[in-house]
Amino acid sequence: MCPGPGPGSSSGGGDGEGNGEGGLLATLKVERVRWHPDKIQHRYGGLGIEEVVMRSVTEVFQIVDHMWNEEREKQA
């Protein structure tokens, strides 16, 4: 049996197109909160997070934040 698009998928090629830009914006918003450096520091700071890890977290946050801001501007 060949795997196909799951429930709720668009009838397109399964590449995410047709799912609506609102879905992307919502996902980026969730990821933006998840990767916020202050939240990571608060949640895991007691474990002694290395500086290199926090720099990586900050980089991921900045990328997601940039994508989120671009999507918001496109939808405005």
SVG drawing of the C-alpha trace seen along z (x, -y; Angstrom):
<svg xmlns="http://www.w3.org/2000/svg" viewBox="-10 -45 39 47">
<polyline fill="none" stroke="black" stroke-width="0.4" points="0.0,0.0 1.3,-3.4 1.1,-6.2 -1.0,-9.1 -2.1,-12.4 -3.6,-12.0 -6.9,-13.3 -7.3,-17.0 -4.8,-17.3 -5.4,-19.3 -6.2,-17.4 -3.0,-18.8 0.4,-17.2 0.8,-17.0 3.4,-19.8 1.4,-21.9 0.0,-24.3 -3.7,-24.9 -3.6,-24.5 -3.9,-28.2 -1.3,-30.8 -3.1,-31.1 -1.9,-27.6 1.7,-28.6 1.4,-31.8 -0.1,-30.0 2.7,-27.3 5.4,-30.0 3.8,-31.8 3.9,-28.6 7.5,-27.9 8.5,-31.5 7.2,-31.2 8.8,-27.7 12.2,-28.8 12.3,-32.2 15.7,-32.3 14.2,-33.7 11.8,-30.8 14.5,-28.3 16.7,-29.9 13.9,-30.0 12.8,-26.4 16.3,-24.8 18.6,-27.3 18.9,-25.2 20.5,-22.5 23.5,-24.7 22.9,-25.3 26.1,-25.9 26.6,-29.2 27.0,-27.6 23.5,-26.0 22.0,-29.3 23.6,-30.9 22.0,-28.2 18.6,-28.7 18.9,-32.4 19.7,-31.8 16.7,-29.5 14.5,-32.0 15.7,-34.8 15.1,-32.7 11.6,-31.8 10.8,-35.3 12.0,-36.7 9.8,-34.1 6.8,-35.0 7.2,-38.7 7.4,-38.2 4.2,-36.1 2.4,-38.8 3.4,-41.5 2.3,-39.4 -1.1,-38.9 -1.6,-42.6"/>
</svg>
